[in-house]
Amino acid sequence: MIIVANKTLIRKGEGYKLVERFDKIGKIEYAKGFLGLEVLVNSKEKEHDEITISTRWEEKADFHAWTKSEAFREAHSGKNARPDYILGNEIEFYEVKIVRMPLPKTQEA
């Protein structure tokens, strides 16, 4: 599994606009290998808002296939094109090595 983190800098006070764009079912939910998405808000920045869109994929190739798909182009063009409140972004890839899940209370150490 991999995680793709798209850290986006937003004009101060307008981060909610990007959050709202992800608060609905989109085309990514149907992409091969897609495992989930989280929207993370960093409220410590003073000069700008910072929103990270974290997506989980079975394989890096699945993410790259998504970015080359017609569904991706549709999701990022026209009325969905990059809005002017986005100042910039940086994409990072992480390979998941360990996943830990909560255990039932009966198995406490």
RABELDA-V425787 format. One record per pair of residues at least 24 apart in sequence whose C-alpha atoms are under 6 Angstrom apart, sorted by the first residue. I is the first residue (numbers start at 1). J is the second residue. D is the distance in Angstrom with one decimal. If there is no record, write none. Layout:
<<I & J & D> <I & J & D>>
This chain:
<<1 & 57 & 5.6> <1 & 58 & 4.5> <1 & 59 & 5.6> <1 & 96 & 5.6> <2 & 56 & 5.8> <2 & 57 & 5.3> <2 & 94 & 5.5> <2 & 95 & 4.5> <2 & 96 & 5.5> <3 & 55 & 5.6> <3 & 56 & 4.6> <3 & 93 & 5.9> <3 & 94 & 5.0> <4 & 54 & 5.6> <4 & 55 & 5.2> <4 & 92 & 5.8> <4 & 93 & 4.7> <5 & 53 & 5.7> <5 & 54 & 4.4> <5 & 91 & 5.6> <5 & 92 & 5.2> <6 & 52 & 5.3> <6 & 53 & 5.1> <6 & 90 & 5.7> <6 & 91 & 4.4> <7 & 51 & 5.9> <7 & 52 & 4.2> <7 & 89 & 5.4> <7 & 90 & 5.2> <8 & 50 & 5.7> <8 & 51 & 5.3> <8 & 52 & 5.9> <8 & 88 & 5.9> <8 & 89 & 4.2> <9 & 49 & 5.9> <9 & 50 & 4.8> <9 & 87 & 5.3> <9 & 88 & 5.4> <10 & 48 & 5.7> <10 & 49 & 4.9> <10 & 50 & 6.0> <10 & 85 & 5.7> <10 & 86 & 4.7> <10 & 87 & 5.4> <11 & 48 & 5.2> <11 & 85 & 5.4> <12 & 48 & 4.1> <12 & 49 & 5.0> <15 & 49 & 5.4> <33 & 57 & 5.4> <33 & 58 & 4.9> <33 & 62 & 5.4>>
